[in-house]
């Protein structure tokens, strides 16, 4: 028994040491950005807690934008171990408000050893376009720094319903579905109980195209400035904050054809489809053209 306890303790110590090393590495990479002059924002990518290289892009943006308040909101965080704002919180001491539909996930976050160290509020709620404004009002944030929407479903409809007049975020990160391509402005139809893997076994029928999200962001006063190199998250900046370094770009210059292979077969197993096969897997599924509001076939 003593041997087992010793082994368990060793694993726990190793985990926290690894996390400390990750944070130290992230801080070093972040500080090095001051000495770099890349033309492409993608080149500033690095990953600490983000799924791909978004941590580095976020660090670059907060260094080069005049951000009034160091606050963030992220929803669709699961257990927050892999997220786009956790490094921002732990490295830059930003205050945060996060939401996930799983009560177990939120409880897991509250039980983390580091939870007490930071100004982080958590809420377990399933997000819809009907409740989004009420939920985000609970944050108490005004003129906030960063908003990240990633619910793997009706993201477009939730973003469309979101009143930004008080939140007024400097940066918005929106997940786009790269499989939908760069030319069409389309989204899945609204369903308040949308769950991605229940809608289509492939796990590919969700969200909106980059063009649809960009057109909507433009209406709300935001410009597309970059996508991560993985091709799943797009970055938008409020128009009044654009600079000579951070400029508006066109969808065709930012869109990335994703290479990650998350598609599933009818039995729920990964089938590792390439991009063309992923497109074929959801051909014929219904989508809404966000320009004319018509229902179309993908």
N, C-alpha and C positions, 0 to 999 in steps of 0.2 A: 504493500500500500504506500509506504514512504517513497518507494521508487517511482510509482505512478504520479504521486503528488509533485515530486521533484521535476518529473518530465513535463507535467502540465504547467508548472510555474515557469519552467524554462521557455516553453512555447509562448506564454503570455508576455514574458520579458522581451523575447525576440520580436513579438508583434509590435510592442510599443517602441522598441529601439528602431525597427524598420520604419515606423511612422515618423519618428524624430529625424531619421536620415532622409526620408522623403521630403519633409518640410525644409530641412537644411539645404538639400539639393535644389528645391524649388526656389528658395530665397536667393541662392547663388545665381540660378538661371535668370531670375527676375531682375536682379541687380545688373547682370551683364547686358541686359537689353539697352541700358543707357549708352553703351559703347558701340552699339550696332546700328547700321544704317541700311537696312534692307528696303527694297522698293515694294516688295510684296508683304502684306501683313501676315500671310500664311507662314512666312519664313521665321516668324517669332514664336511659332508653336512649341509648346512642351506640355507634357502630361504629368501631373502629380496625382490628383484625384478625379480629374475629368476622364471621360471614356476615351477620348482621343486627345488632340493637342490644344483643346480650348483654353486650358489654364494659361498657356503662354499668350494667346491672343487677348484674353481678358486683362492680363497684366500690362500688356502693351497699351491697350485702350485706356485703362485708368491712369496711366502715366501721361497720356497725351491728350486727355480731354479735361475740360474744366467741370468737374463733377461736384455738385453742391453738397450732397449728403452721402455718406458711406453706408448705404443701406441696400439690401437686395431682397428680392422675392424669387423663389424658384418653386415650381410645382411639378409633380410627377417625379419625386426624388427617390422613391422606394426607401431603402434603408440609409440613404445618404452617403454610403461608403464610396460610391462612384457618382460624382456630381460635378456641376460646373461652378458652384459657389463655395464649396467647402474649403478650397485653398484660399479663396478670397477672404473667407472668415478667419481662418487660422493663421494666414500669413500677414494679412493687412488689417485684421481686427475690425472688419465690417460687421454691422448688425444685420441679422437676417430673419426672414419669415418664410417657412417652407411648409408645403402641403403635399400630402399623399393620401390616396384613397384607402390604404391599408392601415388599420389600427395597429397591427403587429409591427409594421415597419416603423411607425411613429414611436411606439413604445421602445423599440430597439434603439432608436436614436436617443431617446431620453435616458436610456440606461448606459450610454457610452461613458467611458471614464472621463472624456474631455468635455462632456455636455455642459457642465457647470462653469467652465472657463470662458464661455463666449455668450454674447447676447443673441441667442437664437430661440425663436418661438416656433413651435411645431403644431400643426393642425391635421387631424385625420378626417378628411372629407372627400367625397367623390365629386369632382368638379364638373359642372355643366355651364352652359351659357346663361341659364336662369339664376344660378347662385354665385357666379364668379365675382361680381362687384361687391356683394355682401361679404363674401369670404375675405377678399383682399382689403376691404375697409377695416377689418379687424387688425390688420398690421399696424395701423396708425401712421403709416409712412406718407410723407409728402415730398415731392421733388426728389424722388429716390434715385439711386445710382444705377441699378441694373435689375431687369426683369427677364426671367427665363421661363418660357412656356414649352413644356415637353410632356404631353400626356398620351402620346402614341395613339391618337384617335381623332377627335373633332377639334383639333387645335385651331383651325381656321375660324370656326364658328365661335369658339370661346374668345379668341382674340378680337373678332368682329364685335362681340357684345361688350367687351371690356372698355369701361370708361377710364381714360387716362388723364383726365383733366386735373385730378388731385395727385395721383401717383407720379405723373409726368417724368417717367424714367429717362435717364440720359442714354442708356444702352438697352436694347432689347435683343434677346437671342431667341430665335424661333427654329424649331426642328422642322425640316422639310423632307418630303419623301422623294428621294432622288429617282426612284423607279418611275415616277410620274413625268420625268423628263424636264426640259428647260423651256419648251415652246408653248405648252398649254397652261392656262390659268385654271386649275381644277382642284377640287377637294372632294373627299367622301361626303355623302349626304349627312345631315345632322341626325343624330340619334343620342338622346340624353343618357342612355345606358350603354354607349359604345364601349366594347372591350375588344381590343385588337385581335387576339387569337381566337375569339369567338366569331368574328365577322367573316373571316376567310382562313382556312387551314394553313395557307402559305405564310401567314404573318406579314404579308407585304401590302395588304389593302388597308391603308390608314392615312391620316394626315392630309397634307396638301402639297401642291407643287411650289417650287420656289417662286415662280412667276405670280401665282395667286397670292402668296403671302407678301410679296414685295409690293404689288399693287395696293393691297389693303394697308400695309405699313405707310406707303406714300400718302394715302388719304388721311392717316392719323398724324402726319408730320414727321415721318422718319424715312431715312434713306438707307438703302442696302449698301454696305461698305465691304463686306467680305463673307466668304464661307470658309469653314475649316477644310483641310485637305482631304478629310475622310468623306465629305459629302453628305453630312446629316444635319449640321447646324449652320444657320445663317445669322450674321451680325448686322444690326441696324442701329444707327445713331440719330438722335434728334437733330433736325435740320439746323437749328441755331448753334449747334456745337461742332459742326463740320469745320475742318481746318485744312491747311495745305498738305498735311500728312494723312489726314483721314478724310477721304473724299467719297462722294456718291459714285456708285458703279452700276453698270447694267447687268441684268440677269445673265446674259450670254457670257459675260466676262467673269462671273463669280461661280456659276453653277459647276458642281463637280459630280461626275458620274461615279457613284459609290462602288467600291469593290468588296466591302464586307459582305459576307454570305450568310445572312440570317434566315433565309427562307426554310420552310418546313414542308415535309410531305404530309399525306393524308393521316399518317399515324403520329404526327407531331415531332418527327425526327428531322434534324438538320439534313438537307439534301445538297448543300454547297453549290447552288446554282450560280452560274455566271450572270452578268447583267442582262444579257439578251433573254436568257431562260427565265429570269425573274420577271421581266416585262411580260413574257408569254403566259406566265402562271396566273396573272390577274387580268388578262385580256377579256373584255366583255363585261367586267364589273362596272356598276353604275357610278358615275362621278357627276358633280355639278360644275358646269362652266361658270366661274365666278364673275365673268364679264357680263353675260346675259342671263344668268340664273337658270339656264336650261339643264335638264338632265341628259347626260350623254353616256355612251359606252366608252370605256377606257380602251 
